[in-house]
Amino acid sequence: MKSWLLVFAVFGLYVLHQDIWFWETARPLVFGFLPVGLFYHAVYSIVVAILMIVLVSSAWPTALEREVESDSSDLTEGPL
């Protein structure tokens, strides 16, 4: 269930990245100076960064990490 939610979140953010609704105008200005499309992408980037943190913390293959760590320790224990 958790992996399907993560897949759905990635797909949803992929769809939201195609922001065709802000192509025609720079109005309204957010905070009085920031075009709405630029503000949208700033918020989008923050949301994607948070999703990447969640993906790495919950879906990272720790078995592969342990395998690489054990392989690297074998290389450092050889004679010099």
C-alpha positions in Angstrom: 0.0 0.0 0.0 2.8 2.4 0.9 4.7 1.8 -2.3 1.6 2.4 -4.4 1.1 5.8 -2.6 4.7 6.7 -3.4 4.2 5.7 -7.1 1.0 7.7 -7.2 2.8 10.7 -5.7 5.6 10.6 -8.2 3.1 10.2 -11.1 1.0 13.0 -9.7 3.9 15.4 -9.4 5.0 14.4 -12.9 1.5 15.5 -14.2 1.6 18.7 -12.2 4.9 19.6 -13.6 3.2 20.1 -17.0 1.8 23.4 -15.9 0.0 24.5 -19.1 -2.4 26.8 -17.1 0.3 29.5 -16.5 1.7 29.8 -20.0 -0.3 32.7 -21.3 0.1 35.3 -18.5 2.4 36.4 -15.8 -0.5 37.8 -13.8 -1.3 37.7 -10.9 1.9 38.7 -9.2 2.6 36.8 -6.0 3.9 39.1 -3.2 3.5 42.0 -5.7 6.6 41.1 -7.8 6.8 37.4 -8.5 5.1 36.0 -11.6 2.7 33.2 -10.7 4.4 30.7 -13.0 7.8 31.2 -11.2 6.1 31.0 -7.8 4.4 27.8 -8.9 7.7 26.2 -9.9 9.3 27.3 -6.6 6.6 25.6 -4.6 6.7 22.6 -6.9 10.5 22.3 -6.4 10.1 22.3 -2.6 7.3 19.7 -2.8 9.5 17.5 -5.1 12.4 17.8 -2.7 10.2 16.7 0.2 9.0 13.8 -1.8 12.6 12.8 -2.6 13.4 12.8 1.1 10.4 10.5 1.8 11.4 8.2 -1.1 15.0 7.9 0.1 14.0 7.3 3.7 11.3 4.8 3.0 12.0 3.1 -0.4 15.8 3.0 -0.4 17.1 -0.6 -0.9 19.0 -1.1 2.4 20.0 -4.7 1.4 22.0 -3.3 -1.5 23.6 -0.7 0.8 24.8 -3.4 3.2 26.2 -5.4 0.3 28.2 -2.5 -1.0 29.5 -1.7 2.5 30.6 -5.3 3.1 32.4 -5.4 -0.3 34.2 -2.2 0.4 35.3 -3.4 3.8 36.8 -6.6 2.2 38.9 -4.4 -0.1 40.4 -2.3 2.8 41.5 -5.3 4.9 44.0 -6.6 2.4 47.8 -6.5 2.9 49.7 -3.4 1.9 
